[in-house]
Amino acid sequence: MKHPLNFVSESVRKPLFIALLIWTLGLFIVFWFLDRPLSPNGIVSFELARTPERVSAIMAGWTPLAKLYAALGLGLDYLFMPSYALTIALGVLLALKRHGGWFASLGIWVGWGSLAAALFDAFENIALWETLAHGVNLTWPQVAFWCASFKFGLILIGIGFALLGALLPKSVQDAK
């Protein structure tokens, strides 16, 4: 199996990563502004609420404008998903190319996991949208919680792997 972005020419990987990173961070700043009316922890508290009672309590604290911001954020998130997924996957690819052996083999899976995070995010957003549009039920908070949990886990693994691969000297990884 190959890394999902292995087809990207080695000469453009780093410039593409930098461009995607800047774009992703810019979108992250937009989300920071959209999250401000959704206190205490922005949309993340809604994503991880898990129970109908918690979801209801969060939504009860939102003004109509806050609900509009939440809906706008859910829509904009579909632009953010490929952005962060490709940025992380490309960062992982850059890291695994610095090291061989088991680290590179693991990086292939982590690269695919970065893309899977975006799929979990898409399903999570469907659950959140259904909750916003049609009210709280027993199923959607659970779906959102588990999808968000897997998404955040895969994102953290991807970022951690990319940083570790970039920071570790080659000699540490190449020595078996």
N, C-alpha and C positions, 0 to 999 in steps of 0.2 A: 504494500500500500504506500501511496505517496501523500505528501502534505497537500492539502487542497489548493494551495496557491503556488505549487511547484512550477506551474507553467509560466509564472511571471519571470521575465528575464532578470538575471542577476544584476544587470547594470541599472535597472530602474527600481529595484526593490527598496533601497534605502530612501531615495527621493520620494517615491510613492508613499512609503511609510510616514515620512515627515509631513507630507501634504495631508494624508489621511488623519494623522494625529492632530494637526492644527485644526482641521475641519471638525473632528470629533470633539475636541476641547471647546471649540466655538459653540457647537450644539449643546454641549454640557452646560455652558454658561446660560444659554437660552432656557434650558430646563430649570436652572437655578432660579431664574426670574419667574417662571411659571409655577414653581413650587412654593413661592413665598406665601400666597394666600392659603396654602394647604397645610398649615402647621398641624401638629408639632414637627413631623419629620417629612413633610411633603408627600409626594405620591408613594414613597416607599412604605410609609405606615399603612397605606391603603392596600398596597400589593401584598404585604405580609400580615394583614389583619387575621386571616385564617377562619375566624368564626363570624357568623351572621351578626352576632351581638356587637363585636368590635367594629365590623364594617358599618353597621347602623350608627354606632356612636360617632365614628369618624365623619360619616356623611351628614349627620345631624349638626355637626359643628361647622359645616361648610355653608357659606353664603351662596346664593345663585351664581354670583360672579366666580366664586371659587370652583363651583361645579363646572362652569364653562372653561376655566383654566385647566381643570383636570381632563376634560374631554379634548381640549386643544392639545394638551400634552400627550394624550394617548394617540392621537392622530399623528403628531409630529414624531412620536417614537418610532413609527414605521420608517422614517428617514434615518433616524439615529441607529436603528438595529443593524443595517448593513455597514454603516460607518464604523461603529465600534467593533463589530465582528471581524471586518476586514483589517482594521487597524491592529487588533490583537493577534489575529492569525498571521499577519505579515511580520509583526514583532517577534512572534514565536519562530517563524521561518528564518528570520535574520539570526536569532539566537541559536537555533539548532544547526545552522550552517557553520557556526563557530566551533562546534563540538561534534565529535563522532560518537560511535558506540550506542550505549543504552540511552544516553541523553537525546540523541537525534531520533532514535526510535520512539521514545516517549513523546518528543515534540510533534511527531506526525499526529498522534492521537490528540494532543492538546490543541493542535491547529484545527482539527475537525471539531473538537469540543467548543472552540470559540465560535464556530459557525452554528453549532447546535444551540448555543446560548441565545442566539437571535431567534431561532425557531421557538424555544421556550418562551421568549419574550413576546412573540407574536400571539401565542396561545394565551398567555397571561393577559395581554391587552384585550383579547376577545372577552375573556371572563370579566375583566374590569368594566369594559364597555357595556356588557349585558347588565351588570350590576347598576351602573350609572343610569342606563336607559330604562330598565324595566324593574328596578328595585332589588332588594336583597333576597336571596333564597339560600338554601342549604348547600348547593353545589358550587356555585361560582366562586365564593370566597376560598374554598378548598383548592379549586383548580388554580386560581390566581396565586395562592400561597405556594403550592408545590412547584408550579412553573417558575415563579420568582426565585424560589430557593435554589432550584437547579441552575437557573440563569446566573444568579449571583455567584454560586459556587464555581461554575465553569469560567466566568469572567475573572474571578480572583485567581483561579489556577492558571489561566492563560497569561494574565499580567505578571503573576509571580514567576512563571516559567520564563517569560521573555526577559524580565529583569535579572533573574538568576543567570540565565545564559549570557546576557550582556555584561554582567559584572564579574562573573567567575573567569579567572585566567584560563586560557586554553589548556595549559599544562595540567590543571587540576582535573579537567574532564577527560583529557586524552590518556591520562595514566590509568591503567586498569588494575 
